[in-house]
């Protein structure tokens, strides 16, 4: 698919994010063609492999992880290893930076997904 067809993140502030004209106030995953809203993790501030089942099923080239406004969400080494084993490159940043990076990287990578923690 052409990069222009990808979901666009409109804006982000603490606890709130706009994607493709829709407003969300909970964590979500942005796929090229859809949003997975109310993304729930087994442990809220820890990103486990199981929390990324839908991402691993999609097998994107790149996953941008937003660790929260203050960067509180941890990404354990085992989670990174599982993603790398699946051939997924990972970019991790506080969510404000992750959103900016996602927008910038979308121009170069059509198969990009963002998993975003929108609060702390």
C-alpha positions in Angstrom: 0.0 0.0 0.0 1.1 3.5 -0.6 2.4 5.5 2.4 -0.3 8.1 1.9 -3.0 5.6 2.7 -1.6 4.9 6.2 -3.5 6.0 9.3 -2.4 9.5 10.4 -1.9 10.6 14.0 -3.5 14.0 14.2 -2.4 15.1 17.7 -1.3 13.9 21.1 -1.4 15.2 24.6 -1.4 13.5 28.0 -4.2 11.0 28.1 -5.6 11.9 24.7 -4.8 11.1 21.1 -6.4 11.8 17.7 -6.0 9.3 14.9 -7.5 9.7 11.4 -10.1 12.1 12.7 -11.2 9.9 15.7 -10.5 10.8 19.3 -9.2 8.3 21.8 -8.5 8.6 25.6 -6.9 5.2 26.2 -3.9 3.3 24.9 -4.0 2.0 21.4 -2.2 0.4 18.5 -2.1 2.2 15.2 -1.8 -0.2 12.2 -1.5 1.0 8.6 -5.2 0.4 7.9 -6.9 0.5 11.4 -6.7 1.3 15.0 -6.9 -1.2 17.8 -8.4 0.9 20.6 -8.4 0.3 24.4 -5.1 -1.6 24.1 -4.8 -3.5 27.4 -1.7 -5.0 28.8 -1.3 -7.7 31.3 0.7 -5.3 33.5 -0.1 -1.7 32.7 3.5 -0.3 32.8 5.3 -3.3 31.4 5.2 -4.4 27.7 5.1 -8.1 27.4 5.3 -10.3 24.3 1.6 -11.4 24.8 0.5 -7.7 24.7 1.8 -7.5 21.2 0.1 -10.5 19.7 -1.8 -8.4 17.1 1.4 -6.7 16.2 3.3 -9.9 15.8 0.5 -11.3 13.7 0.8 -8.3 11.4 4.6 -8.6 11.2 5.4 -5.0 10.4 8.8 -3.8 9.4 8.9 -1.3 12.2 7.1 -0.9 15.5 7.2 2.5 17.2 6.5 2.1 21.0 5.3 5.1 22.9 6.2 4.5 26.6 3.9 7.2 27.9 4.1 11.0 28.5 6.7 10.5 31.2 8.1 7.2 29.8 6.8 5.0 32.6 6.1 1.9 30.5 9.0 -0.6 30.6 10.0 -2.7 27.6 11.8 -5.8 28.9 14.7 -7.4 27.0 12.6 -10.6 26.3 9.9 -8.5 24.6 12.5 -6.8 22.3 14.1 -10.2 21.6 10.7 -11.6 20.5 10.1 -8.7 18.2 13.6 -8.9 16.7 13.1 -12.7 16.2 10.0 -11.9 14.2 11.9 -9.6 12.0 10.4 -6.4 13.5 12.6 -3.4 14.1 11.7 -1.5 17.2 11.9 2.2 18.0 11.1 3.2 21.6 10.5 6.8 22.9 8.3 8.7 25.3 4.9 9.0 23.5 5.2 12.6 22.5 8.5 11.8 20.7 7.2 8.5 19.5 4.3 10.2 17.7 6.6 12.6 16.0 8.9 9.8 15.0 6.0 7.7 13.7 4.9 10.6 11.5 8.4 11.1 10.1 9.1 7.4 9.6 5.8 6.7 7.9 7.2 8.6 4.8 9.9 5.9 4.5 8.2 2.8 5.8 4.7 1.7 4.7 4.6 -1.3 7.1 4.9 0.7 10.3 2.8 0.2 13.5 2.7 2.3 16.6 1.8 0.9 20.1 1.1 3.9 22.3 0.7 4.3 26.0 -1.1 7.7 26.2 -0.9 8.5 30.0 2.1 8.3 32.3 
